[in-house]
Amino acid sequence: MPTTHRVVIAVFPEVDLLDVTGPAEVFALADRETGGRARYDVRLAAPTAGEVRTSAGVRLCADLSFAEVGARVDTLLVPGAVDRGDFGPVARVDPEVVEWVRATAQHARRVASVCVGAHVLAAAGLLDGRTATTHWSTAAQLAADHPAVTVDPDPIFVRADRGRLWTGAGISACLDLSLALVAEDHGEGVALAVARQLVMYLKRQGGQSQFSVPLAGPATSRRDIDELRLWIADHLREDLSAGALAGRMCLSERHFARIFAQETGTSPAAYVEAARVEAARRLLEGTDQPLDQVAAGAGLGSVETLHRAFRRQLATTPAAYRRRFRTTPA
């Protein structure tokens, strides 16, 4: 008989709802897509069994108390919760949850945090000497509180300790992380079938950024610059030179370049190249188009320009990127 994957998800007051229900749905769909062969048995565990109020106000029912979980845990999932601080979200770290995670992790085949749950893993000492990610809004807190952890705020998820430890970004990235766990257990085909059922536009890989280029920086103080950034993303094959963009803004090229750099922290040319590289990444991940078509579709013109841009932006080649991140069958 195939091994049953006993998945235990920690829940506690004010836990983020999607951090819990997102992974549970992915595992349930994996079972459905395989006719029950995936064999995921998902259980919620809380300090006390029974009702738990989430941050969304929706109440969950914990199947088990922490004391009832025992040692038979295949995958331990640790979601997060945040409090509102003076300068933004602050990850909540409950000592009771930390102690239980520290003890239970010793028996689990693998341990994964969802969103700011990484702060709990770090407090339990599980991330010392390793690279980890978390929701971008609390990455600085994680780095400050746990200097022994190498915090990378950009990836969707990070796999460490030969696949035993995973940390995920938030909040919808819990789906990407869970799909990666399914792929590790049952292969990419099953994970892609689940992604289709979830109507996910793309099954994203861990090394990809939490943000697309238009969202990577904060909103500017000028609405016209924000609108221009979104317009650029929709018109990558057009003339996006500084002169053309300045004309669209009815500004001199010099004045436009100065304002754009002041508002975005980068030059118009560098921003446009980053947006075009992002479009090329999507084509490399999700299509079998040859490189000349990828370059044309992303507005980069030639394969030579595509290569140069990838070297500058990602320190890799388009072919190497496709081998690592493609989501279509070879």
N, C-alpha and C positions, 0 to 999 in steps of 0.2 A: 504494500500500500504506500502511496506517496506520503511524504512527511507533511503533517499539518503545521502551518506557520501560525503560531500563537502570537498575535500582536496585542500588546498591552499599551494603551494610550493613557497617560496620566492626565487627570482633570482635577481642577481645583477652582475655588471661587474666582469669578471674573476672567476665566480663561477665554482666549479668543475663539469664538465659535467655529470659524472656518478651519482653524488649525486642527480641530478635532474631527469635524465632519468631512472635510476634504479628503484626508487620507483614508478614512473609513469607507467613503464612497469609491475611491479608486480600488481598494482591496475587494470590495463587494463586486464591482464590475469585472475585476479579473476573474473571480470565481464564476460569474455568469458567462463571460466570454469563453471560458475553457470548459464549460459544462460541469463545473465543480471540481475540476482537477487541480486548480490553483491551491485550494484548501487553506484559505485564510480564515482564522478564527479570531475576530476582533473583540476585545474586551476593554471597557473603560474602568479605570481604577482611580479612586479618590481617597483622601484621608479617611473618610467615612463613606460607606456604600450608601447609595440613594441619590437624592436630588442635589444637583450642583447648578448654580446660576452662572451663566456665561456673561461676558462683557456686552453681548447683544441683548441681554435680558431673557433670552431663550434658556429654558432649563433642560439640562441633560440628566440622565439617570445612570449613575455609576453602578456597574455590575458587581464590583468588588471593592472592598476596602484595601488600602495598601498592605495591611497585615495578612490579607487573604490571598495575595497574588502568588506567593511562593517562588520557587526557583525555576519553574518550567516556563521560560520566556524566550521566544525566538527573536522577536523584534520589540524593543522598547522605544516608544515614541513620546517625546516630551515637548508639548506645545508651550506657548508663552502667554503672558499677561502683561499689560502695561498700566502704569499710573501716569497721570498728567502732572509733569513738573513745571517749574517756572519757565524753562527754556525748551519745552517739548516733551515727548514721551520718555518715560523712565521705566526700564524693564523691572518687573516685580520678581523678587527672588525670595521665596518662602523657605525658611530653614527646614521645615518638616518635609517639604517636597524634595529639597536638595539631599537630605539624609537618606530618604527612601530611594531616590535615583542612584545615589552612590552605592548603596547596598545591592540594589536590583541589577545594576549594570554588570556586576561581577558574574552574574549567571546568564545574561542575555547574549545571544549570538551576535547581535548588532544593536547599536543604540543610535537613534537619530533625533535631532532637535528640529522643531518647526518654528520659524520666525524667531522671536526673542526667547524661545526655549533654550537657545544656545547659552544664555546667561546662567541657566540652571545647571547645564552640563559643566560650564566653566567653574561655577561655584563648587561643584562636586569633585573638581580636580581632574575631570576626564579629558579636558582639552589642552592641558599643559604641554608645551613643546610641539603643538600641532597647529596647523592652519585651520581656521574656521570662518564661517560667515554668519550673518544674522540680518535682520531688517536694517536697511541703511540708516534709519533714524536713531538706532541705539548702538551702532557700530563703535562710535567714539566712547560711549560708556563701557562697552565690553572691553575695549583696548585699555582704557584707564583702570578699570577694576581688576583686570587680569593680565598683567604685563607678560606673563609666561605664555600667553596665547598669541599667535600671529593672526590678527584679524584682517580679513580681506572683505571689504564691504561691497564689492562689485558682483561676484558670481551668484547665480541662482541657487546653487548648492555646492558643497565641498565634500568630497569623499576622502577619508583619512584612515590611518591605521589598517591598511590593507583591506579596506571595505568594512571594517567593524564600526567605525564612527562616521556619522554623516551629520552635517549641519546645513540647514536650509534658510534661504531668505524668506521674506514674507510679502504679502500674506497669501496671495494666490499661488505663489511658488511652492506651497505645500503640495500642489498637484504634480508639479514637475518632479519634486523629490520623491513622492510616492510612486510615480511612474517609473523612476529610475530604480527603485527598490523592486518593483514588479519585474522590470527588465532583468535585473540581476538574478532573480529567482526563476523566471520562466521564459526569458528571452525577449528580444525587441519586438517580435511579432505580436506577442500578447500585450505588451505595453502600448504599441501603436493601435491595436484594436480597442483598448480602453480609452486612449486619447480620442479616437474617432467617436466613441459613444459619448464622451464628455463634450464633443463639438469644440475641441481645442484647435485653434488655428494652427498651432505648431507645437510639437512635443519638444520643448527646449532642452538643451543639454546643459550640464552643470557649469561649464566654463563661460557661458554666455552672461552678458551683463543684465543686472536687474532693470536697467532703464534703456529705452530706445533713445536715440540722439535728441529728438525734440523734448524729451522729458528729463534728460540727464542733468540739466541745470535748473535752478529755481526760476520762477517767473521773473521777468525783468520789470523795471519800473515804467517801461513803455509798452503799451498794448500793441502798437504797430510793429515793434520788433518781435513780439511773441507771435503775432499773426504771420509775419514773414517767415519765421522758423517753421511753422506748420505748412505754409505754402511751399516752401522749399522741399519738404518731404514728399509732397504730392506732384512735384514738377522736376524731378531729378534729371530728366532727359533734355531739359531746356537749357538755354544759355543762363548760367548762374554765376557769371563773372561778377566781380565787385561793381563794374560799371553798369551791368544790366540790373543788378539788384538796387543800386543807387537810383537808377532811373525809375524803377518801380516805386521807390520811396519818395521820389521827387526831391532828391537831395544831391548835392555834389558828391562825387566818388570819395573825395578825401574826408568830407564831413560824415558821410555814411559809414565809412570804414572806422572812423574814430568812435562814433556812437555805438556801432555794433560791437566793437571790441570792449568798450566800456560796460555795455549791458550784459554781454555773454562771456567775457573773459577769453575770447578767442577771435581770430580774424575771420572775415567772411569766407575766404578761401579754405581755411582749415575746417570750418564748420561744414561747408558744402562737401568737402572730401569725406568727412566722418559720416555724413548722412548717406552719401553714395556707397561707402564701404558697408554700412549697415544693410542697405538694400542688396548689395552683392552677397553678403553673408546669407541673407534669407534665400536667395536664389541657389546658392551653393548647398545649403542645407536641405532644401525641399524640392529641387528639380535636378534633372540630368542634363541640363543645358550645357553645351561646351563653353569654354571660357570666353570666347569672343562674343557669344550671345549674352553671357552674364555681364560682361563689361558694358555692352551696349544697353542692356536693360536697366543697369544701375546708373547710367549717365556718365560712365567713366571712359567711354569711347573705344579704347583699344586694350588688348591683353597686356601690353607693356605698361600702360597707365594703371591697370588693375593691379599688377604685381607691385608696382612702386607704392601705390596707396596702401596695399595690405602690409607691406614691409614697414611703412611709417606708422600705421594705425595699430597693427596687431602683432608686428614682429614675426610674421609667418608668411607662407605663400598661399594663394587661393587653393591649390591642390591639396596641400597639407591640411588646411582648414576643412575642406570638404571631406577628407578621409576621416577626420575626427568627429565632425558634427553632422554628417549627412543623416537625414531621416527617411530617405527613400531607398528602396532596395538597390544594391549595386547592379 
